[in-house]
Amino acid sequence: MGTGSGTGTGSGTGFKDPSVRRSLALFRAFLHEQDDPVACYSLLARDAADQVEAYGALQGRTVVDVGGGGGYFTAEFRRRGAQAYLFEPDAAELGEKPPQGAVVADGYLLPLADGVADVCFSSNVLEHVADPQTFLSELVRVTRPGGLIYVSFTNWYSPWGGHEWAPWHYLGAERARARYRRRTGKAPKHTLGENLFAVHIGSTLRQVRARDDVTVVSARSRYWPFLASAVAKAPGLREFATWNLLLILRRCPP
């Protein structure tokens, strides 16, 4: 059992609310995402692996990391004994030294047979796909019955919803992008409707709960240090206060 940030319980029944110290550490890391991505994403990978291991050890498990970018999550899963594989649609995101065996593949159509994964993992990808329902269906398809599906995403009304041009997205995407260009002298990485989409917590929860091929094990704020499940249950408030929604789903038997 990896220790990482200490959120994993190892009980296989879920995790408790993490500490304020952990949340602050992640927030400080996010502030340096652009200038120190290795430190930022390595910390996030350890934290995410802890969250997965709260539902069972990773040792010997097959983990499919969909949209994992430079492979930080894949590397951490392998460090903990998993057989982890990275599928990333953008070759540029893989960096100069992608993990061995990384595959350039579309998350809508993974080159995998049905039910091959014990864990299907997707961190902060859903807000970057135009069709979240189809994307989620593909994650479910490649997960074995009884397997775990980990999905987190930054919802649009989160203070971080506009990504690099947040929180000015509350005043409109184009205004926020223009401000980013003026302040930095370069074009923003994300464009609403092209590679960033307004995904909301309420509609996403309704969609997954309506499915008959998964059960919702947990729906909670990924980073919030207290009442993480409670805040995700409050309509309206959750769209702002959750920051980033973490869904833990269990694949149902056929």
Secondary structure as GFF3:
##gff-version 3
##sequence-region A 1 254
A	DSSP	alpha_helix	20	31	.	.	.	ID=ss1
A	DSSP	alpha_helix	37	53	.	.	.	ID=ss2
A	DSSP	beta_strand	62	66	.	.	.	ID=ss3
A	DSSP	alpha_helix	72	79	.	.	.	ID=ss4
A	DSSP	beta_strand	83	88	.	.	.	ID=ss5
A	DSSP	three_ten_helix	91	94	.	.	.	ID=ss6
A	DSSP	beta_strand	103	104	.	.	.	ID=ss7
A	DSSP	beta_strand	117	123	.	.	.	ID=ss8
A	DSSP	three_ten_helix	126	128	.	.	.	ID=ss9
A	DSSP	alpha_helix	132	141	.	.	.	ID=ss10
A	DSSP	beta_strand	143	153	.	.	.	ID=ss11
A	DSSP	three_ten_helix	163	165	.	.	.	ID=ss12
A	DSSP	three_ten_helix	168	171	.	.	.	ID=ss13
A	DSSP	alpha_helix	173	184	.	.	.	ID=ss14
A	DSSP	alpha_helix	201	209	.	.	.	ID=ss15
A	DSSP	beta_strand	214	221	.	.	.	ID=ss16
A	DSSP	alpha_helix	228	231	.	.	.	ID=ss17
A	DSSP	alpha_helix	237	241	.	.	.	ID=ss18
A	DSSP	beta_strand	245	251	.	.	.	ID=ss19
###
